[in-house]
């Protein structure tokens, strides 16, 4: 299943994250698109929501955002398969949520604040 990752093309941290995914995506499971471009031709989700956190959309139209989107990305990337047990465990999911919220709150680049 193909997932479209919507990222902020004006944020250096988001661009770095996107480049890491692109480099690890050996099976072509992800398509990267800036939310700025996506919001021009699609109004769901709205641009304001897209700017607040990461969103991924599969080819069936299912939307995941925030830590759920990050968990999905981590579970699909081939290079991270040996670490899936951490993501799939209850504590792993909780850790992913905490890590995502921390990055979202403290890890933003200056242009994101």
C-alpha positions in Angstrom: 0.0 0.0 0.0 1.3 3.4 -1.0 1.3 6.1 1.7 1.6 9.8 0.9 3.6 11.7 3.6 2.7 15.4 3.9 5.5 17.5 5.3 6.3 21.1 5.7 8.7 22.1 2.8 9.6 25.3 4.6 10.8 23.6 7.8 14.4 22.3 7.8 13.7 19.6 10.4 10.7 18.3 8.3 12.8 18.3 5.2 15.6 16.3 7.0 13.0 13.8 8.3 11.6 13.4 4.7 15.0 12.9 3.3 15.7 10.2 5.9 12.5 8.4 5.0 13.3 8.7 1.2 16.7 7.1 1.8 15.3 4.2 3.8 12.3 3.6 1.6 13.8 0.8 -0.6 10.4 -0.6 -1.6 8.8 2.6 -2.7 6.0 2.5 0.0 6.0 6.3 0.5 5.4 9.3 -1.7 6.6 12.6 -0.2 4.7 15.8 -0.9 4.7 19.2 0.8 1.5 20.0 2.6 1.8 23.5 0.9 1.4 21.8 -2.5 -1.2 19.3 -1.3 -3.4 21.9 0.2 -3.6 23.8 -3.1 -5.7 21.0 -4.8 -7.2 19.2 -1.7 -9.0 20.8 1.3 -9.3 17.7 3.5 -7.6 17.9 5.9 -7.4 21.7 6.0 -4.1 23.5 5.7 -4.1 24.6 9.4 -4.3 21.0 10.5 -1.5 20.0 8.1 0.8 22.6 9.5 0.4 21.4 13.1 1.6 17.8 12.7 2.6 15.1 10.3 -0.1 13.5 8.2 0.0 10.4 6.0 -2.7 9.3 3.6 -2.9 5.9 1.9 -4.3 5.2 -1.5 -7.7 4.2 0.1 -8.0 7.7 1.6 -7.3 6.7 5.2 -5.6 9.5 7.1 -3.3 9.1 10.0 -1.6 12.0 11.9 0.7 12.7 14.8 2.3 9.8 16.6 0.0 7.3 14.8 1.5 8.4 11.5 5.1 8.1 12.8 4.3 4.6 14.2 3.0 3.6 10.8 6.0 5.0 9.0 8.4 3.2 11.4 6.5 -0.1 11.0 6.7 0.0 7.2 10.3 1.0 6.6 12.4 -2.1 5.7 15.5 -1.0 7.6 13.5 -0.7 10.8 11.9 -4.2 10.7 14.2 -5.6 13.5 12.9 -2.9 15.8 9.2 -3.4 15.1 8.7 -5.3 18.4 9.4 -2.0 20.2 6.8 -0.2 18.2 4.2 -2.9 18.5 4.5 -3.4 22.3 2.3 -1.3 24.6 5.4 0.5 26.1 6.8 1.0 22.6 3.7 2.7 21.5 3.6 4.9 24.6 7.3 5.8 24.1 6.6 6.7 20.5 3.8 9.0 21.6 5.9 10.7 24.2 8.9 11.1 21.8 6.6 12.5 19.1 5.0 15.0 21.5 8.4 16.0 22.8 9.8 16.6 19.3 6.7 18.5 18.3 6.9 20.7 21.4 10.7 21.2 21.8 12.3 20.1 18.5 10.9 22.5 16.1 13.2 24.6 14.1 13.1 28.4 14.5 10.9 28.8 11.5 8.3 26.5 13.0 7.8 28.4 16.2 
